[in-house]
Amino acid sequence: MRVVIVGGGPGGYEAALVAADQGAEVTIVNDEGLGGHCVLWDCVPSKTLLTSAQAFNTLETAPSLGVHFEGMPGREVPRYEVDLPTIMTRVHDLALAQSEDIAKQVTAAGVRVVLGRGRVLDPHTVEVRPTGDGGGAGGRPQPERLEGDAILLATGSDPRRMDTAPTDGEVILSSKDVYKLRQVPEHLVVVGAGATGAEYATAFLRFGAQVTFVASRDRILPTQDEDAALVIEDVFERRGLRALKNARAAKVERVGDRGVVHLEDGRTVEGSHVLLTIGQVPQTGGLGLEKLGIQTDERGALVVDGVSRTSVPSIYAAGDVTSRQMLASVAAGQGRTAMYHLLGQAVAPLRWDAVVATIFTDPQIATVGLSEQRAAETGIEVEVDTLPLAGNARAKMSNRPDGFVKLLARPGSGTIAGGAVVASYASDLIAPISEACFNRLTASQLSQSFQTYPSFAGSIQECARRLAVRVQGSYRY
Ligand SMILES: Cc1cc2nc3c(=O)[nH]c(=O)nc-3n(C[C@H](O)[C@H](O)[C@H](O)COP(=O)(O)OP(=O)(O)OC[C@H]3O[C@@H](n4cnc5c(N)ncnc54)[C@H](O)[C@@H]3O)c2cc1C
């Protein structure tokens, strides 16, 4: 079986590894390094940047833990310097190293990688126009045709743009332009208060920038668990962030070397830089899909079934281009499912009711499965318990009391339907709740596993115990 994969992000390269392992002849067509936007522009760079910002947690809490740095006795917050060029070099190097590691893994698995832009000519043929010099006659790139029994489209997404807010990469920035900065902005205006905006706001607040949010709704992170969003709002406020709520940007322009955001209600807000984080759009341009009659939705995303098949039988799609949930883990899961299905393995459709997501603010917000808000909107009955971290011994020792653990269980059975953790390392702490949700464990079962004392994870066990007593009458069977 020959498989041609267009796009080398987690949707594409994870699929390639599965298909090669199953004995298929696999070619990936990608227009940049392997790992895609995820590794080169989005997940890996933004989390590396945030890791530098996390250094401030140690600096900030050290004096209250009795540790003072030389030359700064008694300072509540030690003086610091942010070397943005060094941080950005580290971000860049780390992303490239990660991309190279993936390339090694993929080529070791026997996958052929072709650098270029792919276009689908018919349900079994992809034409590749090489990027770079292409190695063609006279140095001119020569297109190549790749035939496959099946094609997987995993072309990802790009930052959404507004015609009235053209980015210039210097003052008015998209999320990709952030890495060009060599100095911490004096005043960063972030348009869009979703996950991406909140993460960059977290980093640049820590680096000492003044940050203003332009939030179109009455709160930041409007699609997140409301209690979680309120914790982050509170932390942001304490760190000096200003949030303009119910404020829709109508136009963004550069005036001299500053950026000005014009709001729909006539107000304006000005900063040294403006960052647009207004969502992502699926990347289908130039793929030649129109003449294939492939089904897309109103956002232009490829419509797929439970095993990632599009409306054209030999063409599968995975990741952001399907716009289901724009997450690396989802892209990888869709890609693997597609290949197992294609290659004749029995596959279960992806468990959309157990997807994990983290927003890497400080503290982080990690969620899994059903949210309290979604349960209320859809009339699904749930019992909810929320345990603040302030009472957790480890949180006290670390002087990191902001946050909570929230668990949702179905009444009667006590099955865990979802959860949220707001804590420093919520991205890792969500793991036991994810296991419980995926494997449909009960609150009682979750509460009986051992957790380290003292640990943040102890709060998950404690919350599960309280929920089990309430829902199941006892925390034991
Ligand atoms: C700032 C930011 C931070 C994020 N952080 C996280 C996070 O921490 N965790 C998380 O789970 N998700 C995160 N995401 C989302 C995550 O990046 C995406 O969900 C993920 O990259 C999707 O993977 P993919 O394989 O669909 O596409 P991508 O990773 O976008 O890869 C697609 C690749 O295909 C290439 N391509 C496109 N068209 C063609 C063509 N015609 N021919 C050849 N190649 C083509 C693209 O250039 C790209 O290299 C973040 C997103 C953003 C914007």
The ligand as an SDF file (V2000), in Angstrom:
LIG
                    3D

 53 58  0  0  0  0  0  0  0  0999 V2000
    0.6570   29.8590   19.3330 C   0  0  0  0  0  0  0  0  0  0  0  0
    0.0900   28.4620   19.3760 C   0  0  0  0  0  0  0  0  0  0  0  0
    0.4300   27.6130   20.4110 C   0  0  0  0  0  0  0  0  0  0  0  0
   -0.0810   26.3200   20.4620 C   0  0  0  0  0  0  0  0  0  0  0  0
    0.2400   25.5160   21.5070 N   0  0  0  0  0  0  0  0  0  0  0  0
   -0.2750   24.2760   21.5920 C   0  0  0  0  0  0  0  0  0  0  0  0
    0.0390   23.4150   22.6870 C   0  0  0  0  0  0  0  0  0  0  0  0
    0.7670   23.7910   23.5920 O   0  0  0  0  0  0  0  0  0  0  0  0
   -0.4740   22.1650   22.6870 N   0  0  0  0  0  0  0  0  0  0  0  0
   -1.2970   21.7170   21.6780 C   0  0  0  0  0  0  0  0  0  0  0  0
   -1.7500   20.5740   21.7290 O   0  0  0  0  0  0  0  0  0  0  0  0
   -1.6180   22.5040   20.6390 N   0  0  0  0  0  0  0  0  0  0  0  0
   -1.1250   23.7600   20.5660 C   0  0  0  0  0  0  0  0  0  0  0  0
   -1.4220   24.5520   19.4940 N   0  0  0  0  0  0  0  0  0  0  0  0
   -2.1890   23.9700   18.3800 C   0  0  0  0  0  0  0  0  0  0  0  0
   -1.2610   23.0720   17.5470 C   0  0  0  0  0  0  0  0  0  0  0  0
   -0.1570   23.8300   17.1030 O   0  0  0  0  0  0  0  0  0  0  0  0
   -1.9940   22.4860   16.3520 C   0  0  0  0  0  0  0  0  0  0  0  0
   -3.1780   21.8860   16.7920 O   0  0  0  0  0  0  0  0  0  0  0  0
   -1.1120   21.4560   15.6430 C   0  0  0  0  0  0  0  0  0  0  0  0
    0.0330   22.0710   15.1120 O   0  0  0  0  0  0  0  0  0  0  0  0
   -1.8900   20.7910   14.5190 C   0  0  0  0  0  0  0  0  0  0  0  0
   -1.0610   19.8840   13.8670 O   0  0  0  0  0  0  0  0  0  0  0  0
   -1.2520   19.5900   12.3050 P   0  0  0  0  0  0  0  0  0  0  0  0
   -0.4440   18.3880   12.0020 O   0  0  0  0  0  0  0  0  0  0  0  0
   -2.6840   19.5910   11.9600 O   0  0  0  0  0  0  0  0  0  0  0  0
   -0.6470   20.8750   11.5520 O   0  0  0  0  0  0  0  0  0  0  0  0
    0.7030   21.6840   11.6310 P   0  0  0  0  0  0  0  0  0  0  0  0
    1.4660   21.4460   12.8550 O   0  0  0  0  0  0  0  0  0  0  0  0
    0.2900   23.0770   11.3230 O   0  0  0  0  0  0  0  0  0  0  0  0
    1.5480   21.1290   10.4130 O   0  0  0  0  0  0  0  0  0  0  0  0
    1.0830   21.2500    9.0880 C   0  0  0  0  0  0  0  0  0  0  0  0
    2.2690   21.3710    8.1690 C   0  0  0  0  0  0  0  0  0  0  0  0
    1.8250   21.2450    6.8050 O   0  0  0  0  0  0  0  0  0  0  0  0
    2.4880   22.2190    6.0150 C   0  0  0  0  0  0  0  0  0  0  0  0
    1.6930   22.4490    4.8060 N   0  0  0  0  0  0  0  0  0  0  0  0
    0.5340   23.1320    4.6680 C   0  0  0  0  0  0  0  0  0  0  0  0
    0.0960   23.0850    3.4070 N   0  0  0  0  0  0  0  0  0  0  0  0
    1.0040   22.3490    2.7190 C   0  0  0  0  0  0  0  0  0  0  0  0
    1.1060   21.9280    1.3650 C   0  0  0  0  0  0  0  0  0  0  0  0
    0.1740   22.2560    0.4670 N   0  0  0  0  0  0  0  0  0  0  0  0
    2.1720   21.1850    1.0080 N   0  0  0  0  0  0  0  0  0  0  0  0
    3.1260   20.8490    1.9110 C   0  0  0  0  0  0  0  0  0  0  0  0
    3.0800   21.1980    3.2130 N   0  0  0  0  0  0  0  0  0  0  0  0
    2.0200   21.9430    3.5970 C   0  0  0  0  0  0  0  0  0  0  0  0
    2.5600   23.4150    6.9420 C   0  0  0  0  0  0  0  0  0  0  0  0
    3.4910   24.3840    6.5120 O   0  0  0  0  0  0  0  0  0  0  0  0
    2.9580   22.7300    8.2440 C   0  0  0  0  0  0  0  0  0  0  0  0
    4.3430   22.5420    8.2870 O   0  0  0  0  0  0  0  0  0  0  0  0
   -0.9460   25.8630   19.4340 C   0  0  0  0  0  0  0  0  0  0  0  0
   -1.2970   26.7160   18.3820 C   0  0  0  0  0  0  0  0  0  0  0  0
   -0.7970   28.0070   18.3510 C   0  0  0  0  0  0  0  0  0  0  0  0
   -1.1880   28.9250   17.2200 C   0  0  0  0  0  0  0  0  0  0  0  0
  1  2  1  0
  2  3  1  0
  2 52  2  0
  3  4  2  0
  4  5  1  0
  4 50  1  0
  5  6  2  0
  6  7  1  0
  6 13  1  0
  7  8  2  0
  7  9  1  0
  9 10  1  0
 10 11  2  0
 10 12  1  0
 12 13  2  0
 13 14  1  0
 14 15  1  0
 14 50  1  0
 15 16  1  0
 16 17  1  0
 16 18  1  0
 18 19  1  0
 18 20  1  0
 20 21  1  0
 20 22  1  0
 22 23  1  0
 23 24  1  0
 24 25  2  0
 24 26  1  0
 24 27  1  0
 27 28  1  0
 28 29  2  0
 28 30  1  0
 28 31  1  0
 31 32  1  0
 32 33  1  0
 33 34  1  0
 33 48  1  0
 34 35  1  0
 35 36  1  0
 35 46  1  0
 36 37  1  0
 36 45  1  0
 37 38  2  0
 38 39  1  0
 39 40  1  0
 39 45  2  0
 40 41  1  0
 40 42  2  0
 42 43  1  0
 43 44  2  0
 44 45  1  0
 46 47  1  0
 46 48  1  0
 48 49  1  0
 50 51  2  0
 51 52  1  0
 52 53  1  0
M  END
$$$$
